[in-house]
Amino acid sequence: MPFRTRYTGLIDKYRDRLPVHDDTRIISLGEGNTPLIRLNNIPRVIGKEVDIYVKFEGLNPTGSFKDRGMTMAVTRAVEEGSKAIICASTGNTSAAAAAYAARAGITAFVLIPEGKIAMGKLAQAMMHGAVVLQIRGNFDAGMRLVKEVAEAAPVTIVNSINPYRLQGQKTAAFEIVEELGRAPDYHCLPVGNAGNITAHWIGYCEYSSGSGDHVTEACTFCKGHCSYAGGAIVGNRPKMIGYQAAGSAPFMRGAMVDDPDTVATAIRIGHPQSWDQAWKVREESGGWFDECTDEEILAAQKLLAQNEGVFCEPASAASLAGALRDVKNGKIPEGSSIVCTLTGNGLKDPDTAISQCRADGTMLTIDATLDAVRDAILKGMEGN
Ligand SMILES: *Cc1c(COP(=O)(O)O)cnc(C)c1O
C-alpha cells in the first residue's frame, strides 16, 4: 500500500460506518478532521484542575459542523437523483447547503429569517449561488414551510430531520475518541434543534459498542441508518450536556418556545426538531440541559478568544460558558475530562464581535505620528 497522506473528507475516512455504497459519487469539500485543542490558560484563569478541550468545528470548509452532515445529505440526494435541495436555516445550514450544492452542480433553496442571520453566513449563501428566500418569520416558521413545500415539490430537505445529516455529524465523536484514546467524561454542546447532540451520542454509542461493527437491529435514533443497536458497551461514553440560550431554551422550559430571542442566532430555535431524541440522549447518557444568558455567552466567547487564541461564533461559546460554570459550581468535578464543541467560526458574525469589543476601547484612533504611536504602545504595555 502506498503511503497516502491526502485527506479526502469524512465519508472516505469512515465509509464502512456510513450509509454509502461502493460506487457512490461522494460530494465532499474535505470536511471533518478538525482540531481538538486543549485549553492551556483558561483552567488557570478559573483556578480549576480540569482537562478541557475544544473541538473547533469552525474550521470545517464553510466554517461550521453543518458540513459534516451536508456532505452525507447531498451525496445521498445526488445518488437518489435529486436536482435540488431545500432547507430552513439560522445561517450555517444555508451556507453549507449552498456550498455543497455548488460542488454537486444542483440547486439549493434556503429560507432564512429576515434580519436575524449573521453577515458572514448570508454572504456565503449568496456567493455560492443559492436561491435565498428571506422570510418575514423566524427559523421555526421556515422549517414548517420547508416541510410543506418538500411534500409538493421535487426537492430534498437537508435540515437535520434528513437522517443522513446526523450520520455525517456522528463522525465528530469518532474523531474525539480516536484522538483521546477514549471518550471524554463530559461532552458539552450548544443546543438548537438538538440534531448535533443526538448525532454525537449516536457516534459515541457506535464506537463504544465495538467500532465499525454493523448490526441489523434498527437504531432508535436514525431508523436503521447507523450501526448502533444498543449492543454490548466496550468503551466509555460521556455524559452529554446541552446548553441553550436563556431566551431560546425550550428544553429548560419543558415546552416549545414561540418567540425565541438571543444574540446567539444559530441557536435561536424555539421548536427543536430532535426534541424526543435529545431527551433520550440526556437520559441514556446521564447528562443534563442548562441555559446561559447572552451576557455569559459573549463573555465566554471573548474569554476564549483572548486567552487561547480561538475565535468561535456566539452560539458556539454557549458550550464553553456552560461548562465553565458547571466546573466552577462543582457539577462537573475537578479531574474530569471535558470536550466542548465549538460549532462555528467567529468570522461568521463579525458585527457581534466588533460591537462587543468596541465598548471596551480595544481600538484607538490616533494621529499618524511616531509620538502618538509610542504613547499608545507605552500605555498598552502598562495594562499588562
Ligand atoms: C446549527 C448550529 C447549532 C445548533 O445545532 P443543533 O444541531 O441545531 O442543535 C449550534 N451552533 C452553530 C454555530 C450552529 O450552526
The ligand as an SDF file (V2000), in Angstrom:
LIG
                    3D

 15 15  0  0  0  0  0  0  0  0999 V2000
  -26.6620   24.6260   13.8240 C   0  0  0  0  0  0  0  0  0  0  0  0
  -25.8360   25.2220   14.8870 C   0  0  0  0  0  0  0  0  0  0  0  0
  -26.0290   24.9280   16.2520 C   0  0  0  0  0  0  0  0  0  0  0  0
  -27.1580   24.0800   16.7380 C   0  0  0  0  0  0  0  0  0  0  0  0
  -27.0520   22.7340   16.4010 O   0  0  0  0  0  0  0  0  0  0  0  0
  -28.3700   21.8180   16.5150 P   0  0  0  0  0  0  0  0  0  0  0  0
  -27.9800   20.5580   15.8640 O   0  0  0  0  0  0  0  0  0  0  0  0
  -29.4370   22.5490   15.7970 O   0  0  0  0  0  0  0  0  0  0  0  0
  -28.6650   21.6820   17.9770 O   0  0  0  0  0  0  0  0  0  0  0  0
  -25.1660   25.4790   17.1640 C   0  0  0  0  0  0  0  0  0  0  0  0
  -24.1740   26.3060   16.7920 N   0  0  0  0  0  0  0  0  0  0  0  0
  -23.9570   26.6110   15.4990 C   0  0  0  0  0  0  0  0  0  0  0  0
  -22.8450   27.5420   15.1550 C   0  0  0  0  0  0  0  0  0  0  0  0
  -24.7800   26.0880   14.5080 C   0  0  0  0  0  0  0  0  0  0  0  0
  -24.5590   26.4200   13.2330 O   0  0  0  0  0  0  0  0  0  0  0  0
  1  2  1  0
  2  3  1  0
  2 14  2  0
  3  4  1  0
  3 10  2  0
  4  5  1  0
  5  6  1  0
  6  7  2  0
  6  8  1  0
  6  9  1  0
 10 11  1  0
 11 12  2  0
 12 13  1  0
 12 14  1  0
 14 15  1  0
M  END
$$$$
